[in-house]
Amino acid sequence: MITNYFSKIIFFFTILLLSFQITTAQVDTTSELYKTIKEMDEILFENGFNKCFISDMAPLISEDLEFYHDQGGVTTTKEKFLLSIEQNICSQPAQKPIRKLVEKSLEVFPLYEKGMLYGAIQNGIHEFFIKETNKEPYLTSTAKFSHLWIKDSDTWKLKRVLSYNHKVPNKSIQKVKIKLSNKVLDTYVGAYSGKNVKANISRKESALQMDSGDMQLIILPESENTFFAKEAPLTFEFISNDGVVSKMIVRENGKIVDEVQKID
């Protein structure tokens, strides 16, 4: 009888513990808590970081915020954090940092005290880009982050931030210059005009020189019709029809920024 009684007690506590583990585990993407945290993430980054509507993000920041960055150090207080956004993120619109959340990386874990929800931990991975005028945004780094959100009545505040494991894009693949004859190089010499690029191409020893406005760039052959620049993530592909060069495709970080017609 006693054995049966203790078996029931153990069974009861086992069910209780399993229920507790289930309620405090990572929440489903369809849950209200997940949707709430994601919505605040969008306000914080899409409105605040990306579009510089700092007044949108300000109500979400706790007055005693602590922000720990693995490269930028520690920022304390809401005032200092918002000032850093204004001065470092929003001060150069011509080279604007942009943040994008890696969608499936977002995780939300509820925090309970005496059965009451008092906060949540948000984990995820995000990517950072630079957006320049008339150019495709290009990736500068990826990082992991953890946010501690605290709930006070119906109000959520971002209280602690960890930003870590910052990595730059893989640049391990080095481009190698090949040797082309002067005859081949001379076929690319001339004037080019496009929507974003106007340039003159001339032969410079065993490579080509591109003059575009105040910019002068030596571009090196990596194949018979493709060239690259050491100083920038740019490549130049010359397109020929029946042996006559018709245009030059300009790419930045692998993305086409212009197709420049050969006009002379």
Secondary structure, DSSP 8 states (H G I E B T S, - for coil): -HHHHHHHHHHHHHHHHHHHHHHHS---TTSHHHHHHHHHHHIIIIIIIIT--HHHHGGGEEEEEEEEETTTEEEESHHHHHHHIIIIISS-TTEEEEEEE-GGG-EEEEEEETTEEEEEEEEEEEEEEEEETTS--EEEEEEEEEEEEEEETTEEEEEEEEEEEEE--------------HHHHHTT-EEEE-SS-EEEEEEETTEEEEEETTEEEEEEESSSSEEE-SSSSEEEEEEEETTEEEEEEEEETTEEEEEEEE--
